[in-house]
Amino acid sequence: MAYFSIEKDLISLSDFRSSYKKYITRLSKERNSIVLTQNGKAAAVLVSPREYDQLTGKNDILNLIASRLQEIANHDFVTNEDEMWKELEE
């Protein structure tokens, strides 16, 4: 994900409503996020589908790591290396 720019990425909800096509196009081209504000406060964050997929993929990996760490703490580890790689590929 690109660096956050207040000037480019912080958009009021009313500005977004009036120019949503421009912002959606920018999301797909730049893979950036847009923070929508309402009454000067962050109300929502929009990300491109590609960025969303990357974020959820990272979350899946982190969940798998957390699960494995818990198994290690419980002395319940995977001893078959092929089984471990198969789970990581899923």
FENHU-V870672 format. One record per pair of residues at least 6 apart in sequence whose C-alpha atoms are under 8 Angstrom apart, sorted by the first residue. I is the first residue (numbers start at 1). J is the second residue. Records with the same first field share a line. If there is no record, write none. Layout:
BEGIN
I: J / J
END
This chain:
BEGIN
1: 31 / 32 / 33 / 51
2: 30 / 31 / 32
3: 32
4: 32 / 33
8: 34
9: 32 / 33 / 34 / 35
10: 34 / 35 / 36 / 37
11: 34 / 35 / 36 / 37
12: 36 / 37 / 38 / 40
13: 36 / 37 / 38
16: 23 / 36
26: 32
27: 33 / 34 / 47 / 48
28: 48 / 49
31: 47 / 48 / 50 / 51
32: 47 / 48 / 51
33: 45 / 46 / 47 / 48
34: 45 / 46 / 47
35: 42 / 43 / 44 / 45 / 46
36: 42 / 43 / 44 / 45 / 46
37: 43 / 44
61: 88
64: 88
68: 77
71: 77
78: 84
END
